């Protein structure tokens, strides 16, 4: 598979970023300050991520609304133009093929944002035009994100949470959405490539810290936000991932509905749980979750939490598990003790 490159690739390299392959793209893993410093900057101040590896599939015209209603789980009737919505694209068996943000930009224009490796499968389901290569997407996140943006791009700073606005930056049309995947407040800006370097530079000049995929993963894990291929994917339904609110059974038919109805009737066979460790030892994915001497599930994601100072993990496990239960995550001879805890691990600041 050919590697794709963000329009800002050379800029990241000039900043000293460590570049790694991800979802068919080469993207920054971390800058010289390191993942933990970037993570803490997002929790206390503001960071900027290049998330251009996410797809943008544009649907326009009178039939776009109905196409998305039939293809995805959430109900667009809950929102309207100028709003964004989190939704799922399912297989016929109810598995989450992808989790997606839909930007309802204007009356007959939708920008559908799939994960990097799933753009082709989404297009095969809904059609539309792949405009990923034409734009750069920058996510400015953190409690100071809006105040720092307001110094040079005040209109972007005013876009509310899950709102979408068509604006201009330096005379160039851009789309700004009050979305992100860190558990913090902020916005994502889709900017044509021709203006991307200037916008990225001004964001950095405003005192926003550049951050890479490493911090993006630990931030979303602390916020218990699912990652496709981990908490979502083949054999994992929205209900198992505790994301039933993404499914609207009150609307018409959609792909995977029958399978979800069957699961609802019987109850999910497993559910997503959080495990908080007792030491700084990081937890990892694909470890066995052991309770009462029995294997009751496995970890889907795990790492060290820079804010909590202990290892944390998300696990798919027996629904009968209770908060406060003492457990272990095991891999071979390695065992990490922990407790079933409420999710998210870190509460949102907004």
C-alpha positions as CSV (number, residue, x, y, z in Angstrom):
1,X,0.0,0.0,0.0
2,X,1.3,3.4,-1.0
3,X,2.0,5.7,2.0
4,X,0.1,9.0,2.0
5,X,1.6,12.2,3.4
6,X,0.0,15.2,5.2
7,X,0.5,18.4,3.3
8,X,2.4,19.5,6.5
9,X,4.8,16.6,6.5
10,X,7.9,18.7,5.9
11,X,6.8,21.2,8.5
12,X,6.5,18.5,11.1
13,X,10.0,17.3,10.2
14,X,11.4,20.8,10.6
15,X,9.9,20.8,14.1
16,X,11.8,17.6,14.9
17,X,8.8,15.3,14.9
18,X,9.2,11.5,14.9
19,X,7.2,10.3,11.9
20,X,5.5,6.9,11.9
21,X,3.1,5.0,9.6
22,X,-0.5,5.1,10.7
23,X,-3.6,4.0,8.8
24,X,-1.7,4.2,5.5
25,X,-0.3,7.7,6.3
26,X,3.0,8.9,7.7
27,X,2.1,11.1,10.7
28,X,3.9,12.6,13.7
29,X,4.1,10.3,16.7
30,X,5.7,13.0,19.0
31,X,7.8,16.1,18.9
32,X,11.0,16.6,20.9
33,X,9.2,17.4,24.1
34,X,7.7,14.0,24.1
35,X,4.3,12.4,24.5
36,X,3.8,13.0,28.2
37,X,4.7,16.7,27.9
38,X,2.3,17.0,25.0
39,X,-0.4,15.1,26.9
40,X,-0.1,17.4,29.9
41,X,-0.1,20.5,27.7
42,X,-3.5,19.5,26.3
43,X,-4.9,18.9,29.8
44,X,-3.6,22.2,31.2
45,X,-3.2,24.6,28.2
46,X,-3.6,23.9,24.4
47,X,-2.1,21.7,21.7
48,X,-2.6,21.3,18.0
49,X,-2.7,17.9,16.2
50,X,-2.5,17.4,12.4
51,X,-5.4,14.9,11.9
52,X,-5.3,15.1,8.1
53,X,-5.2,11.3,8.0
54,X,-8.9,11.3,8.8
55,X,-11.0,11.1,5.7
56,X,-13.4,13.6,4.3
57,X,-16.1,12.2,2.1
58,X,-18.4,14.9,0.8
59,X,-22.1,14.2,0.0
60,X,-24.1,16.9,-1.7
61,X,-27.6,17.1,-3.2
62,X,-31.2,16.3,-2.3
63,X,-30.6,12.6,-1.6
64,X,-27.6,13.1,0.8
65,X,-29.7,13.2,3.9
66,X,-31.6,10.0,3.2
67,X,-28.4,8.2,2.2
68,X,-26.8,8.9,5.5
69,X,-29.9,8.0,7.4
70,X,-29.9,4.6,5.8
71,X,-26.2,4.0,6.2
72,X,-25.4,5.1,9.7
73,X,-26.9,4.5,13.2
74,X,-27.6,7.9,14.6
75,X,-30.5,10.1,13.5
76,X,-29.7,13.3,11.7
77,X,-33.2,14.6,12.5
78,X,-31.8,15.3,16.0
79,X,-29.6,18.0,14.6
80,X,-29.6,20.3,11.5
81,X,-27.3,22.3,9.2
82,X,-24.4,23.9,11.2
83,X,-24.2,20.9,13.5
84,X,-21.9,17.9,13.9
85,X,-22.9,14.4,15.0
86,X,-21.1,11.3,16.1
87,X,-22.4,8.1,14.5
88,X,-21.5,4.5,13.6
89,X,-21.2,2.7,10.2
90,X,-22.2,-1.0,10.9
91,X,-21.9,-4.3,9.1
92,X,-25.0,-6.4,8.7
93,X,-23.9,-8.4,11.8
94,X,-24.0,-5.2,13.9
95,X,-20.2,-4.9,14.1
96,X,-18.9,-1.3,14.1
97,X,-17.2,-1.0,10.7
98,X,-16.2,2.6,11.6
99,X,-17.1,5.4,14.0
100,X,-17.6,8.6,12.2
101,X,-18.2,12.3,12.7
102,X,-20.7,13.9,10.3
103,X,-20.3,17.7,9.7
104,X,-23.6,19.0,8.4
105,X,-22.0,22.0,6.7
106,X,-25.0,23.5,4.9
107,X,-28.5,22.5,3.8
108,X,-27.4,20.0,1.2
109,X,-23.7,19.4,2.0
110,X,-22.4,16.9,4.5
111,X,-18.7,16.3,5.2
112,X,-18.4,12.7,6.5
113,X,-15.2,12.1,8.5
114,X,-14.2,8.4,8.7
115,X,-11.1,6.9,10.2
116,X,-8.0,6.9,8.0
117,X,-8.1,3.3,6.9
118,X,-11.9,3.2,6.4
119,X,-12.4,5.9,3.8
120,X,-12.8,3.5,0.9
121,X,-15.3,1.3,2.7
122,X,-17.4,4.3,3.6
123,X,-17.4,5.6,0.0
124,X,-18.5,2.1,-1.2
125,X,-21.5,2.4,1.2
126,X,-22.6,6.0,0.8
127,X,-20.9,7.2,-2.4
128,X,-19.8,10.8,-2.3
129,X,-16.6,12.5,-3.3
130,X,-13.3,11.9,-1.5
131,X,-11.8,15.3,-0.9
132,X,-9.2,14.1,1.7
133,X,-6.2,15.1,-0.4
134,X,-7.4,18.6,-1.0
135,X,-7.4,19.8,2.7
136,X,-5.5,19.7,5.9
137,X,-7.4,19.2,9.2
138,X,-5.9,20.7,12.4
139,X,-7.4,19.9,15.9
140,X,-6.7,22.6,18.5
141,X,-7.5,21.1,21.8
142,X,-7.3,22.1,25.5
143,X,-8.8,24.5,28.1
144,X,-6.9,27.4,26.6
145,X,-7.5,26.4,22.9
146,X,-10.2,29.0,22.3
147,X,-8.5,31.9,24.1
148,X,-5.3,31.3,22.0
149,X,-7.2,31.0,18.8
150,X,-9.2,34.2,19.5
151,X,-6.0,36.3,19.2
152,X,-5.8,35.8,15.4
153,X,-8.9,33.8,14.4
154,X,-11.7,34.9,16.7
155,X,-14.5,33.5,14.5
156,X,-13.0,30.0,14.9
157,X,-12.8,30.4,18.6
158,X,-16.5,31.1,18.8
159,X,-17.7,27.9,17.1
160,X,-19.5,26.0,19.8
161,X,-19.2,22.4,20.8
162,X,-20.6,20.1,18.0
163,X,-21.4,23.2,15.9
164,X,-20.1,23.7,12.3
165,X,-19.3,27.0,10.6
166,X,-18.1,28.0,7.2
167,X,-15.6,30.8,7.8
168,X,-12.6,32.5,6.1
169,X,-9.0,32.5,7.2
170,X,-6.8,34.9,5.3
171,X,-9.3,35.1,2.5
172,X,-9.5,31.3,2.2
173,X,-12.8,29.5,2.9
174,X,-12.4,27.0,5.8
175,X,-14.8,24.8,7.8
176,X,-14.5,24.8,11.6
177,X,-16.3,22.3,13.9
178,X,-16.4,22.2,17.7
179,X,-15.2,18.6,17.7
180,X,-12.1,16.7,18.8
181,X,-11.0,13.5,20.5
182,X,-9.2,14.4,23.7
183,X,-11.8,14.9,26.3
184,X,-11.0,18.6,26.3
185,X,-12.7,21.6,24.6
186,X,-11.5,22.8,21.2
187,X,-12.2,22.9,17.5
188,X,-11.1,21.1,14.3
189,X,-10.3,23.3,11.3
190,X,-10.5,21.9,7.7
191,X,-8.4,24.3,5.6
192,X,-7.4,24.0,1.9
193,X,-3.8,22.9,1.6
194,X,-2.7,26.2,0.1
195,X,-3.4,28.0,3.4
196,X,-2.5,25.1,5.7
197,X,1.1,26.1,6.5
198,X,0.1,29.7,7.3
199,X,-2.6,28.6,9.7
200,X,-0.4,26.0,11.4
201,X,2.3,28.5,11.8
202,X,0.0,31.1,13.4
203,X,-1.4,28.5,15.7
204,X,2.1,27.7,16.9
205,X,2.9,31.4,17.2
206,X,-0.1,31.8,19.5
207,X,1.6,29.5,22.0
208,X,-0.1,26.3,21.1
209,X,2.0,23.1,21.6
210,X,2.3,20.7,18.6
211,X,1.3,17.2,19.6
212,X,1.4,13.8,17.9
213,X,-0.4,10.5,17.7
214,X,1.2,9.3,21.0
215,X,-0.5,12.0,23.1
216,X,-3.7,11.8,21.0
217,X,-4.0,8.1,22.0
218,X,-3.3,8.6,25.7
219,X,-5.7,11.5,25.9
220,X,-8.5,9.7,24.2
221,X,-7.8,6.7,26.5
222,X,-8.1,8.8,29.7
223,X,-11.4,10.2,28.3
224,X,-12.5,6.6,27.5
225,X,-13.1,7.5,23.9
226,X,-13.1,4.4,21.7
227,X,-10.5,3.8,18.9
228,X,-11.5,1.8,15.9
229,X,-9.6,-1.5,15.8
230,X,-9.6,-1.6,19.6
231,X,-12.9,-0.8,21.3
232,X,-14.7,-0.9,18.0
233,X,-14.4,-3.3,15.1
234,X,-15.2,-6.8,13.9
235,X,-17.5,-8.5,16.3
236,X,-18.0,-5.5,18.6
237,X,-21.4,-3.7,18.5
238,X,-22.3,-0.2,19.8
239,X,-24.0,-1.8,22.8
240,X,-21.0,-3.8,23.8
241,X,-18.9,-0.6,23.7
242,X,-21.6,1.2,25.8
243,X,-22.4,3.5,23.0
244,X,-26.0,2.7,22.6
245,X,-26.8,6.4,22.6
246,X,-25.3,6.5,19.1
247,X,-28.1,4.2,17.8
248,X,-31.5,5.5,17.0
249,X,-34.1,2.8,16.9
250,X,-36.8,5.4,16.4
251,X,-35.8,6.2,12.9
252,X,-36.2,3.9,9.8
253,X,-34.1,1.0,8.7
254,X,-30.3,1.2,8.6
255,X,-27.5,-1.2,7.9
256,X,-27.1,-3.6,10.9
257,X,-30.4,-2.7,12.6
258,X,-31.8,-6.3,12.6
259,X,-28.6,-7.6,14.3
260,X,-28.8,-4.9,17.0
261,X,-32.5,-5.6,17.7
262,X,-31.6,-9.3,18.3
263,X,-28.8,-8.3,20.6
264,X,-31.1,-5.9,22.5
265,X,-33.6,-8.8,23.0
266,X,-30.9,-11.1,24.6
267,X,-28.6,-8.5,26.2
268,X,-25.0,-7.9,25.2
269,X,-22.7,-10.9,26.0
270,X,-19.9,-8.5,27.0
271,X,-19.4,-4.9,27.9
272,X,-16.7,-2.3,28.0
273,X,-15.1,-1.7,31.4
274,X,-12.3,0.6,32.8
275,X,-9.4,-0.8,34.9
276,X,-7.3,1.6,37.0
277,X,-4.0,0.2,38.1
278,X,-2.3,0.5,41.5
279,X,1.2,1.3,40.2
280,X,2.8,3.3,37.4
281,X,3.2,0.1,35.4
282,X,1.4,0.6,32.0
283,X,-1.3,-1.8,30.9
284,X,-1.4,-2.9,27.3
285,X,-3.9,-4.2,24.8
286,X,-4.6,-8.0,24.4
287,X,-4.0,-8.8,28.0
288,X,-6.3,-11.3,29.8
289,X,-8.6,-9.7,32.4
290,X,-8.7,-12.0,35.4
291,X,-11.2,-11.7,38.3
292,X,-11.6,-14.2,41.1
293,X,-9.0,-16.4,39.4
294,X,-11.0,-16.7,36.2
295,X,-10.4,-15.0,32.8
296,X,-13.5,-12.8,32.3
297,X,-12.3,-10.7,29.3
298,X,-9.4,-8.9,27.7
299,X,-8.0,-5.5,27.3
300,X,-8.7,-3.5,24.1
301,X,-6.4,-0.6,25.0
302,X,-3.9,0.1,27.7
303,X,-1.2,2.6,28.6
304,X,0.1,4.8,31.4
305,X,-2.1,7.8,32.4
306,X,0.1,10.9,32.8
307,X,-2.7,12.6,34.8
308,X,-3.5,9.8,37.2
309,X,0.1,8.5,37.4
310,X,-1.0,4.8,37.1
311,X,-1.7,2.3,34.4
312,X,-5.2,2.3,32.9
313,X,-7.0,0.0,30.4
314,X,-10.3,-0.5,28.6
315,X,-11.5,-4.0,28.6
316,X,-14.3,-6.0,27.0
317,X,-15.6,-8.4,29.6
318,X,-18.4,-10.3,31.3
319,X,-21.3,-7.9,31.9
320,X,-21.6,-9.1,35.5
321,X,-18.4,-7.4,36.6
322,X,-19.0,-4.7,39.2
323,X,-17.2,-1.4,39.9
324,X,-14.7,-1.8,42.7
325,X,-13.9,-5.4,41.8
326,X,-10.2,-6.3,42.2
327,X,-8.7,-7.7,39.0
328,X,-5.5,-8.4,37.2
329,X,-4.4,-7.9,33.6
330,X,-2.1,-10.8,32.6
331,X,0.2,-11.5,29.6
332,X,2.4,-14.5,30.0
333,X,4.2,-14.1,33.3
334,X,3.4,-10.4,33.6
335,X,0.5,-9.4,35.8
336,X,-0.7,-5.9,36.6
337,X,-3.2,-5.4,39.5
338,X,-6.1,-3.0,39.2
339,X,-9.7,-2.1,40.0
340,X,-12.8,-1.9,37.9
341,X,-13.5,1.8,37.9
342,X,-16.1,4.3,36.5
343,X,-15.5,5.7,33.0
344,X,-14.2,8.1,31.8
345,X,-10.9,7.9,33.8
346,X,-10.6,11.7,33.4
347,X,-13.6,14.0,33.3
348,X,-14.0,16.5,30.5
349,X,-13.1,20.1,31.2
350,X,-15.9,21.4,29.1
